[in-house]
Amino acid sequence: MAAAAISSSSQLLLRSDKASSFSGQSLRRSPPFTGKFASISVSSPASSPRISCQASSTASSPSSVATGTAKAVQKDFLHIDDFDKFTILKMLDRAAEVKALLKSGEKTYLPFKGKTMAMIFAKPSMRTRVSFETGFFRLGGHAIYLGPDDIQMGKREETRDVARVLSRYNDIIMARVFAHQDILDLAKYATVPVVNGLTDFNHPCQIMADALTIIEHVGQIEGTKVVYVGDGNNIVHSWLLLASVIPFHFVCACPKGFEPDKETVEKAQRAGISKIEITHDPKEAVKGADVVYADVWASMGQKEEAAYRHQVFQGFQIDENLMKIAGPKAYFMHCLPAERGVEVTDGVIEAPNSIVFQQAENRMHAQNAIMLHLLGV
């Protein structure tokens, strides 16, 4: 989504004195998991190193578009920075363990047995539907799909009424909507946990899956350099909110006039946790990157702008030359669906260092961990 320009200069560098101390920081292994899941013996694959669950201070307040203050115990998963560092890392650790369990062929771990989930889709999506529905089913639960014509939330029936009715039938609600206020209203009036499956403002489940994927391949999330090239959209906002909680170097390289939301950038900077850069030079941005990340230039609801955006975004395609500048250790990531030949070349997405399909798979595992946390099982 286009946002007002943050600076008239070609580059805005937002730093904190703390940020530089995290570069290259290695993670300590996490303490043993002592919850209900600890009774299950799982050997994580060698390619999926355990992450650290280091304790830290409480995360900053929720995103500026939300109202109220972060609670000590969160009922819902709406913004990544509603949770502190310890909780985020604990969920990622749980995701890795449940993933290993499922891949081992284990069929008897059914923490969602007898539970139902309502899935509201104002925006259709293959990955979001299949990952949530399959993940919930494989852990014993039943998911109910409610498409755009099934509810017409906010049109045929008010959001607050939908929230209260679905709460009486289901144990958890997931919603993929346009307006961020819709997810906030659902959470306000629902008496069961609400999971943000995507809004025009943010996409927290995607970034949790991305963090899990980076940990599996790079070995850690802290101290890494993640470079996003493209539109300063909801994916960028979620990366910024993660950078408000966990220390790493995040760079968004975008055309002028397509910067991420200014308040969200400033919020990440004020947190003093990570090094944040907003730049208009993708070639300079990707140097030394651990991850180079792309998304479509025109998201759902912006397709009428596609031709204009294709002109403005010239020079921001991730091609083989840009990945060469990033360096041999850089991985390529994309939240999908991809428009091959537009924001990324076919050669890059099919290259050995592309981890887009591992990233897509991890949507299910990260979301399972989120729901396990919210349901307390």
C-alpha positions in Angstrom: 0.0 0.0 0.0 1.4 3.4 -0.8 2.2 5.7 2.1 3.3 9.3 2.4 7.0 9.7 1.7 9.1 9.7 4.9 11.9 11.8 3.6 12.7 13.9 0.6 16.2 12.6 0.6 17.1 9.4 -1.3 17.6 7.5 1.9 16.3 7.7 5.5 18.5 5.9 8.0 16.8 5.3 11.3 19.2 3.9 13.9 19.6 3.3 17.6 22.9 3.1 19.5 21.8 -0.4 20.6 21.4 -1.8 17.1 25.1 -2.2 16.2 25.8 -4.4 19.2 23.5 -7.1 17.8 25.3 -7.7 14.5 26.5 -11.2 14.3 25.2 -12.1 17.7 24.9 -15.8 18.2 21.9 -17.3 20.1 22.1 -19.4 23.2 20.1 -22.6 23.2 16.6 -22.3 24.7 15.8 -23.7 28.1 13.8 -27.0 28.1 10.2 -26.5 27.2 8.3 -27.4 30.4 4.7 -27.1 29.2 2.3 -29.8 28.2 4.1 -30.5 24.9 7.3 -31.4 26.8 6.1 -34.9 27.5 6.4 -35.7 23.7 9.9 -36.8 22.6 10.9 -35.2 19.3 14.2 -35.0 17.5 14.3 -31.9 15.4 16.0 -32.3 12.0 19.5 -31.1 11.7 18.4 -28.5 9.2 16.1 -27.0 11.8 18.3 -25.7 14.7 16.7 -24.9 17.9 16.1 -21.2 18.7 16.8 -19.2 21.8 14.0 -18.3 24.2 16.0 -15.6 26.0 14.0 -13.5 28.4 13.7 -9.8 27.7 11.7 -6.8 28.7 8.0 -6.5 27.6 7.4 -5.5 24.0 6.3 -2.1 23.0 2.7 -1.1 22.8 0.5 -2.4 19.9 0.6 -0.8 16.5 -0.5 2.8 16.4 -3.6 1.8 14.4 -4.8 -0.3 17.4 -6.5 1.2 20.4 -5.6 0.4 24.0 -2.5 -1.0 25.7 -0.9 -4.4 25.3 -2.2 -6.8 27.9 0.0 -9.0 30.1 -1.8 -12.0 28.6 -3.0 -11.6 25.1 -6.3 -13.3 24.0 -5.6 -12.6 20.4 -2.9 -12.6 17.7 -3.3 -9.3 15.9 0.1 -7.6 15.8 3.5 -9.3 16.4 4.5 -6.5 18.9 1.6 -7.3 21.1 3.9 -10.0 22.5 7.3 -9.8 24.1 10.5 -11.3 22.7 10.4 -14.3 25.0 6.9 -15.2 23.9 7.6 -14.8 20.2 10.7 -17.0 20.4 8.8 -19.5 22.5 6.1 -19.8 19.8 8.8 -20.2 17.1 10.4 -22.9 19.2 7.1 -24.6 19.5 6.5 -24.4 15.8 9.8 -26.1 15.1 9.0 -28.9 17.5 5.5 -29.5 16.2 6.8 -29.4 12.6 9.3 -32.1 13.5 6.6 -34.1 15.2 4.3 -34.0 12.2 7.1 -34.9 9.8 8.0 -37.9 11.9 4.6 -39.4 11.1 3.2 -38.9 14.6 -0.6 -39.2 14.4 -1.7 -39.3 18.1 -0.8 -35.7 19.1 -4.2 -34.1 18.8 -4.3 -31.0 21.1 -7.2 -29.5 19.0 -9.4 -32.6 19.3 -13.0 -31.5 19.8 -12.3 -27.9 18.9 -13.6 -25.9 16.0 -12.2 -22.9 14.2 -14.2 -20.4 12.1 -12.2 -19.0 9.2 -13.5 -15.7 7.8 -12.3 -14.8 4.3 -13.2 -11.4 3.0 -10.0 -11.8 0.8 -9.5 -15.2 -0.8 -6.2 -17.0 -0.4 -4.9 -20.5 -1.2 -2.0 -20.5 1.3 -4.0 -19.0 4.2 -6.9 -21.3 3.8 -5.0 -24.5 3.2 -2.4 -23.9 5.9 -4.9 -23.0 8.6 -7.4 -25.7 7.7 -4.8 -28.5 7.2 -2.8 -27.5 10.3 -5.9 -27.4 12.5 -7.1 -30.7 11.2 -3.7 -32.5 11.6 -3.8 -31.5 15.2 -7.3 -32.9 15.7 -9.6 -29.9 15.1 -12.2 -29.0 12.6 -12.1 -25.7 10.6 -15.1 -24.1 8.9 -14.5 -21.9 5.9 -16.7 -18.8 5.6 -16.1 -17.1 2.2 -16.9 -13.5 1.1 -20.5 -14.4 0.2 -21.2 -16.4 3.4 -21.1 -13.6 5.8 -20.5 -10.2 4.1 -19.2 -9.0 7.4 -20.0 -5.3 7.9 -22.6 -5.3 5.1 -25.2 -8.0 5.7 -24.3 -8.3 9.4 -22.3 -6.0 11.7 -18.8 -7.2 12.7 -19.6 -7.1 16.4 -22.6 -9.4 15.9 -20.6 -11.8 13.8 -17.9 -11.9 16.5 -20.4 -12.7 19.3 -22.3 -15.4 17.3 -19.2 -17.2 16.1 -17.7 -17.2 19.6 -20.7 -19.2 20.8 -20.0 -21.9 18.2 -16.3 -22.0 17.9 -13.1 -22.1 20.0 -11.1 -19.8 17.9 -11.6 -17.4 14.9 -9.2 -16.6 12.1 -10.0 -13.7 9.7 -8.4 -12.5 6.5 -9.9 -9.1 5.8 -9.3 -5.8 4.1 -9.7 -3.1 6.7 -7.6 -3.4 9.8 -10.4 -2.0 11.9 -12.4 -5.2 11.1 -9.9 -7.4 12.8 -9.8 -5.1 15.8 -13.6 -5.1 16.1 -13.7 -8.9 15.8 -11.2 -9.2 18.6 -13.0 -6.6 20.8 -16.3 -8.4 20.7 -15.3 -12.0 20.4 -15.0 -14.0 23.6 -12.6 -16.6 22.0 -9.1 -15.9 20.5 -9.0 -14.1 17.2 -6.0 -14.6 14.8 -5.2 -12.0 12.2 -4.8 -13.9 8.9 -4.1 -10.6 7.0 -5.3 -7.1 6.8 -4.3 -4.2 4.6 -2.1 -3.0 7.4 -0.3 -6.1 8.5 0.3 -9.8 8.0 1.7 -11.2 11.3 1.3 -14.9 10.6 3.4 -14.6 7.4 6.2 -12.9 9.2 6.2 -15.6 12.0 6.5 -18.2 9.2 9.3 -16.1 7.6 11.2 -15.9 11.0 10.9 -19.7 11.4 12.3 -20.2 7.9 15.2 -17.9 8.5 16.1 -19.7 11.7 16.0 -23.0 9.9 18.4 -21.8 7.1 20.5 -19.0 8.6 20.5 -20.5 12.1 19.1 -17.4 13.9 16.9 -14.4 13.4 18.8 -12.0 15.7 21.6 -10.1 14.1 20.5 -11.1 10.5 20.1 -8.6 7.7 16.7 -8.8 5.9 16.3 -6.7 2.8 12.8 -6.2 1.4 12.6 -4.8 -2.2 9.3 -3.4 -3.4 6.2 -1.8 -2.1 6.1 -0.6 1.5 3.0 -2.7 2.2 1.5 -4.8 5.0 4.4 -7.3 4.8 6.9 -4.5 5.5 4.7 -3.2 8.4 4.9 -6.7 10.0 8.6 -6.9 9.6 8.9 -3.5 11.3 6.8 -4.6 14.2 8.9 -7.7 14.6 12.0 -5.5 14.6 10.4 -3.6 17.5 10.7 -6.8 19.5 13.6 -8.9 18.2 17.0 -7.3 17.2 18.0 -7.6 13.5 18.8 -5.3 10.6 15.8 -4.5 8.4 16.0 -2.6 5.2 13.1 -1.6 2.9 14.1 -0.5 -0.6 11.1 1.0 -2.4 10.4 3.7 -4.9 9.7 7.2 -3.7 6.1 7.6 -2.7 5.7 3.9 -1.8 7.4 4.0 1.6 5.8 2.1 4.5 3.6 3.8 7.0 5.6 6.6 8.7 4.2 6.0 12.2 5.1 2.3 12.0 8.7 3.1 10.9 9.1 5.6 13.7 7.6 3.1 16.2 10.2 0.5 15.2 12.9 3.2 15.6 11.7 4.4 19.0 11.8 0.8 20.3 15.6 1.0 20.0 15.9 -2.7 19.3 16.9 -3.0 15.6 18.7 -1.1 12.9 16.0 0.2 10.4 16.7 1.6 7.0 14.2 3.0 4.4 16.0 3.6 1.1 15.3 4.1 -2.6 18.5 2.2 -3.8 18.0 -1.5 -4.0 21.5 -2.2 -5.2 23.0 -0.6 -2.2 20.4 -2.1 0.1 21.0 -5.7 -0.7 24.8 -5.7 0.0 25.6 -8.2 2.7 22.0 -9.4 3.0 21.2 -12.7 4.6 17.7 -12.6 3.0 16.4 -10.7 0.0 12.6 -10.6 0.2 9.9 -9.7 -2.4 6.2 -9.3 -2.7 3.9 -8.4 -5.6 4.0 -4.8 -6.7 0.2 -4.5 -6.8 -1.7 -6.4 -4.1 -5.3 -7.5 -4.1 -7.4 -4.3 -4.3 -4.7 -2.4 -6.2 -4.9 -4.2 -9.5 -6.2 -1.1 -11.2 -2.9 0.5 -10.4 -0.8 -2.4 -11.8 0.2 -0.7 -15.1 1.2 2.5 -13.3 3.1 0.6 -10.6 5.0 -1.5 -13.2 6.4 1.8 -14.6 7.3 3.3 -11.2 8.9 0.1 -9.9 11.3 -0.3 -12.8 14.7 -1.0 -11.3 13.2 -2.8 -8.3 12.9 -6.3 -9.8 14.9 -8.9 -8.0 17.0 -10.5 -10.7 20.2 -12.6 -10.9 22.3 -9.4 -11.0 20.7 -8.1 -7.8 21.2 -11.4 -6.0 24.8 -11.4 -7.1 25.3 -8.0 -5.5 23.7 -9.4 -2.3 26.3 -12.1 -2.1 26.6 -15.9 -2.2 25.1 -16.4 1.3 21.9 -14.5 0.5 18.6 -16.4 0.4 15.6 -15.3 -1.6 12.2 -15.2 0.0 8.7 -14.3 -1.3 5.4 -14.5 0.5 3.6 -15.6 -2.7 1.8 -15.6 -5.0 4.6 -14.3 -7.2 4.3 -12.6 -10.6 7.3 -14.2 -12.3 9.0 -11.8 -14.6 7.6 -8.8 -12.7 8.9 -8.3 -9.2 11.2 -11.4 -9.5 12.7 -13.3 -12.4 12.0 -17.0 -12.9 15.7 -17.7 -12.5 15.8 -16.2 -9.0 12.7 -18.0 -7.7 13.9 -21.3 -9.0 17.5 -20.9 -7.9 19.1 -23.2 -5.2 19.2 -20.4 -2.7 15.4 -19.7 -3.1 13.5 -20.9 0.0 10.1 -19.6 -1.0 8.4 -23.1 -0.8 9.9 -23.9 2.5 8.6 -20.5 3.6 5.1 -21.4 2.3 5.1 -24.7 4.2 6.1 -22.9 7.4 2.9 -20.9 7.3 1.1 -24.0 8.6 3.7 -24.8 11.4 4.0 -21.2 12.6 0.2 -20.8 12.7 -0.2 -24.1 14.6 2.2 -22.7 17.2 0.2 -19.5 17.4 -3.0 -21.3 17.9 -1.5 -23.7 20.5 -0.3 -20.6 22.4 -3.7 -18.8 22.3 -5.7 -21.9 23.2 -3.2 -22.8 26.0 -2.7 -26.4 24.9 
